[in-house]
Amino acid sequence: MAKAYQLTRDPVFYLMAVLFALFTTGLSAFLGQLRFMPISQTIVLTLFMALALRRCDLRAALSVVALWLVTTMLVLIVLTLLAPTQVERAFADGFLHRAAFSEWYFAGSPLPASFAAAPFAKTLEIAGITVGSLLTGGVVGVWSLVRLANLTAFSAGHLLGVLESPLWIFVALPIWSLLQLVGATGLVALCAEPMLVDRFAFRQWLQRRRRELTIFGALYAIGLIAEAVLPAFWHFHGIFTMN
């Protein structure tokens, strides 16, 4: 007897996510679409995540969100390397952010878009990823997540261009950013469940997802702590340029 068809087990589901990620990110970034890029990313990614969650498949939801983020970040890094002045128009104060990111890395200035530099914006991001996801079925959380991923990739692409070597990728993508992205991915998917799956049965949801919430929440919190501590020491270019 043939097995019942499962959308989240179909490779085409993930292939379509990649294609939509390429379209909503690549074209929007190249055209410098400040508003259209995050809005289109949020709408489409939320739909893919919701399709998986509605089938009670958290693993598929996490997989499709992770695949989407990897795709969009690779696209933005490459485009920023090739056409930085075009891509910077897709970000609010993109030119100033590039300058501030260079000043942080080479001159020890405060890390832009961090909690220390922009506490209100970072607080809104944290609230969006957690409370926003709970109240909107993941919509606000996905919005915060894609903006975080976009800015991380844009910053990494700029720094790679300045350092003139792709081998610096592990420096350009700091550990605190990666931890926050991994933690936020899990939190957004998990916090979207009560509305999409459990019909606001928060107690049952907390009991069932306590372990996953602890893991992803810890990763996100460690990323925030690392962001507060490590940027002052995250300067490696001098080590490899010394005679």
HUPE-V400271 format. One record per residue. N is the residue number from 1. SS is DSSP state (h for helix, s for strand, l for the rest). PSI is psi in degrees with one decimal (none if undefined). Layout:
# HUPE-V400271
<<N/SS/PSI> <N/SS/PSI>>
This chain:
# HUPE-V400271
<<1/l/132.8> <2/l/142.0> <3/l/148.9> <4/l/141.6> <5/l/133.8> <6/l/116.9> <7/h/-43.3> <8/h/-2.8> <9/h/-0.2> <10/l/121.6> <11/h/-26.4> <12/h/-32.3> <13/h/-45.4> <14/h/-34.1> <15/h/-41.5> <16/h/-37.1> <17/h/-42.7> <18/h/-44.5> <19/h/-42.9> <20/h/-35.2> <21/h/-42.8> <22/h/-42.9> <23/h/-52.3> <24/h/-27.2> <25/h/-53.6> <26/h/-52.8> <27/h/-43.3> <28/h/-42.5> <29/h/-43.0> <30/h/-33.9> <31/l/-2.7> <32/l/38.9> <33/l/98.8> <34/l/-43.5> <35/l/-38.8> <36/h/-36.7> <37/h/-57.4> <38/h/-32.0> <39/h/-48.0> <40/h/-39.5> <41/h/-45.1> <42/h/-46.5> <43/h/-50.0> <44/h/-44.3> <45/h/-38.8> <46/h/-40.6> <47/h/-45.5> <48/h/-44.5> <49/h/-42.3> <50/h/-37.2> <51/h/-41.4> <52/h/-43.7> <53/h/-36.7> <54/h/-21.3> <55/l/14.6> <56/l/38.1> <57/l/83.7> <58/h/-39.0> <59/h/-43.0> <60/h/-38.9> <61/h/-45.6> <62/h/-39.7> <63/h/-44.2> <64/h/-35.1> <65/h/-44.0> <66/h/-43.7> <67/h/-42.3> <68/h/-47.8> <69/h/-42.3> <70/h/-44.5> <71/h/-49.7> <72/h/-37.4> <73/h/-40.5> <74/h/-43.5> <75/h/-46.4> <76/h/-37.7> <77/h/-47.5> <78/h/-46.0> <79/h/-36.9> <80/h/-36.2> <81/h/-40.0> <82/h/-37.7> <83/l/67.5> <84/h/-38.0> <85/h/-27.1> <86/h/-48.0> <87/h/-34.5> <88/h/-22.5> <89/h/-16.3> <90/h/2.2> <91/l/141.8> <92/l/124.2> <93/l/44.8> <94/h/-41.5> <95/h/-45.0> <96/h/-35.6> <97/h/-41.8> <98/h/-43.7> <99/h/-43.4> <100/h/-36.2> <101/h/-38.8> <102/h/-41.9> <103/h/-38.0> <104/h/-48.8> <105/h/-40.8> <106/h/-24.3> <107/h/-1.4> <108/l/20.8> <109/l/166.5> <110/l/143.1> <111/l/121.0> <112/l/149.6> <113/l/13.8> <114/l/172.7> <115/l/-36.5> <116/l/-37.1> <117/l/-32.6> <118/l/71.9> <119/h/-37.5> <120/h/-46.0> <121/h/-38.5> <122/h/-37.2> <123/h/-41.3> <124/h/-38.3> <125/h/-46.4> <126/h/-45.0> <127/h/-38.5> <128/h/-41.9> <129/h/-34.6> <130/h/-76.5> <131/h/-41.3> <132/h/-40.8> <133/h/-40.7> <134/h/-42.2> <135/h/-18.3> <136/h/13.0> <137/l/29.1> <138/l/-9.5> <139/h/-53.1> <140/h/-37.3> <141/h/-42.7> <142/h/-39.0> <143/h/-47.8> <144/h/-39.0> <145/h/-46.4> <146/h/-34.0> <147/h/-39.6> <148/h/-46.2> <149/h/-42.5> <150/h/-47.4> <151/h/-37.3> <152/h/-45.2> <153/h/-41.0> <154/h/-44.5> <155/h/-42.7> <156/h/-43.9> <157/h/-40.3> <158/h/-47.4> <159/h/-37.9> <160/h/-38.6> <161/h/-38.4> <162/h/-41.4> <163/h/-14.5> <164/l/35.2> <165/l/130.9> <166/h/-12.1> <167/h/-14.0> <168/h/11.9> <169/h/-35.3> <170/h/-14.8> <171/h/-40.9> <172/h/-28.1> <173/l/87.1> <174/l/153.7> <175/h/-34.4> <176/h/-33.9> <177/h/-41.7> <178/h/-41.9> <179/h/-42.3> <180/h/-39.3> <181/h/-43.2> <182/h/-47.8> <183/h/-42.7> <184/h/-35.7> <185/h/-48.3> <186/h/-42.2> <187/h/-40.6> <188/h/-47.1> <189/h/-43.0> <190/h/-44.7> <191/h/-13.7> <192/h/-16.6> <193/h/-44.7> <194/h/-41.0> <195/h/-39.5> <196/h/-26.5> <197/l/-49.3> <198/l/1.2> <199/l/46.4> <200/l/26.3> <201/l/76.9> <202/h/-38.1> <203/h/-47.5> <204/h/-38.5> <205/h/-44.2> <206/h/-40.9> <207/h/-40.4> <208/h/-31.8> <209/h/17.4> <210/h/-44.2> <211/h/-47.6> <212/h/-40.0> <213/h/-39.0> <214/h/-44.2> <215/h/-53.7> <216/h/-34.4> <217/h/-39.2> <218/h/-42.3> <219/h/-43.4> <220/h/-42.8> <221/h/-41.3> <222/h/-39.0> <223/h/-41.2> <224/h/-40.6> <225/h/-43.9> <226/h/-36.0> <227/h/-29.6> <228/h/-24.1> <229/h/-45.2> <230/l/-28.9> <231/h/-33.3> <232/h/-21.0> <233/h/0.4> <234/l/61.9> <235/l/103.8> <236/l/-8.1> <237/h/-35.5> <238/h/-28.0> <239/h/-38.9> <240/h/-4.9> <241/h/-1.3> <242/l/141.5> <243/l/none>>
